[in-house]
Amino acid sequence: MADRRSSGGGDLDRQLASYRNEFPILRDKLYLNSCSLGAIPSRGLTALDDFGADWASEGTIAWEKWMKKADLLRGRLASLLGVSPRTLCLMPNVSAALAALSSALDFSQRTEVVSSDLEFPTVLYQWATRPGIHVRRAESVDGLEVPASAYHDLMGPDTALVALSHVLYGTGAIQDVDSITKMAHGVGARVLLDTYHSAGIIPVDLEGLGVDFAVGGVLKWLCGGPGCAFLYIREDLLEELSPRGVGWFAHADQFAFDPDFTPAADARKFSFGTPAIAPIYTGLAALEIFEEVGVKAVRAKSVGLVDRLVRGARDLGLEIFAPEESDRRGGTVFIGVDDPAGVLARLVEARVVVDVRGGKVRVSPHFYNSTAEIDRFLEMLR
Ligand SMILES: Cc1ncc(COP(=O)(O)O)c(C=O)c1O
């Protein structure tokens, strides 16, 4: 495959524009909801057909191919996240990944998890529903961001884990993971990063960030569809962690059907049972595109689109709920409008896909959107 990585500027726009044809939904809709569900590329549709064809023609023999594809996906995710494939375990969703992780952590000495009011609920419920764990939530002052100092104020000798998102789902703000991680490590706590709203829209380097654990999935910005998520465990922690209640895919030699459990030597030891295969096919197809384009180019395009959206909405006298500086914004912007339900109904009628959350219109363009689409959208907010 030719390397279509771009060098930036107008060149970047032109090269990314060629990918618009890969996303069938763009022919019919103004699709600005990638933070919820990334658009499926035509390669993903072909991959779904291939999955059906392999199943139809090979039956159980297809499992060999399916397992190889699962490994390939692990490898692609690992390179996207800047880690070794050994440190990743595929999971059906983030909640399952968190359950597997929490089963392996020891809360007998340190009993607190520090998180924040702006975290996605599943990240909070995981700890709040476990007896003996006390969740402390750092507060946001402006409802947009949680200052690193607010996390820091809650950390102490009882902190076992700091659980935070790279990009906040409800505001699109990029968190200061680097300093929060350093602070957490300074008090002897571990760090769990939710990358659901960063992987695929901003560059993610888990090793560089130094976090201990991470979760995320291919559903949203990675355009791979529902049913495939991942758990990352820092390489040097793999040996000491023993997850409880795992499944047969976690065994060192799963097809030995050994009644005694010997854990896999890598992060697969966190696995449960038979995975869904279709999202592995679609995930692989989508990640191929991200490898070709490069997440840096995706980010450059996204910053341009989001800046234009913010400026344009402000010119219309609308209120923007997002950090002021573009380098602190992820891919999602919230726009205040007078009659959110009415505006949404109008947009749906005009075949625009966005969402309304908390009385604000949530807009999340991706690299496959164009500046012309942003302008058309802004016209409709007049
Ligand atoms: C930040 C974040 N974490 C996790 C999830 C989802 O978790 P799960 O895969 O368990 O549905 C979402 C969203 O849907 C999310 O926005």
Ligand as a Chemical Component Dictionary entry (heavy atoms), coordinates in Angstrom:
data_LIG
# 
_chem_comp.id                   LIG 
_chem_comp.type                 NON-POLYMER 
_chem_comp.pdbx_formal_charge   0 
_chem_comp.three_letter_code    LIG 
# 
loop_
_chem_comp_atom.comp_id 
_chem_comp_atom.atom_id 
_chem_comp_atom.alt_atom_id 
_chem_comp_atom.type_symbol 
_chem_comp_atom.charge 
_chem_comp_atom.model_Cartn_x 
_chem_comp_atom.model_Cartn_y 
_chem_comp_atom.model_Cartn_z 
_chem_comp_atom.pdbx_ordinal 
LIG C1 C1 C 0 -14.599 7.678  28.422 1  
LIG C2 C2 C 0 -15.404 6.445  28.175 2  
LIG N1 N1 N 0 -15.057 5.296  28.766 3  
LIG C3 C3 C 0 -15.773 4.166  28.549 4  
LIG C4 C4 C 0 -16.875 4.169  27.729 5  
LIG C5 C5 C 0 -17.683 2.947  27.427 6  
LIG O1 O1 O 0 -17.421 1.842  28.164 7  
LIG P1 P1 P 0 -17.933 0.422  27.678 8  
LIG O2 O2 O 0 -16.994 -0.046 26.595 9  
LIG O3 O3 O 0 -17.878 -0.427 28.875 10 
LIG O4 O4 O 0 -19.323 0.579  27.142 11 
LIG C6 C6 C 0 -17.264 5.372  27.111 12 
LIG C7 C7 C 0 -18.404 5.482  26.205 13 
LIG O5 O5 O 0 -19.181 5.177  25.679 14 
LIG C8 C8 C 0 -16.518 6.524  27.340 15 
LIG O6 O6 O 0 -16.874 7.683  26.766 16 
# 
loop_
_chem_comp_bond.comp_id 
_chem_comp_bond.atom_id_1 
_chem_comp_bond.atom_id_2 
_chem_comp_bond.value_order 
_chem_comp_bond.pdbx_ordinal 
LIG C1 C2 SING 1  
LIG C2 N1 SING 2  
LIG C2 C8 DOUB 3  
LIG N1 C3 DOUB 4  
LIG C3 C4 SING 5  
LIG C4 C5 SING 6  
LIG C4 C6 DOUB 7  
LIG C5 O1 SING 8  
LIG O1 P1 SING 9  
LIG P1 O2 DOUB 10 
LIG P1 O3 SING 11 
LIG P1 O4 SING 12 
LIG C6 C7 SING 13 
LIG C6 C8 SING 14 
LIG C7 O5 DOUB 15 
LIG C8 O6 SING 16 
# 
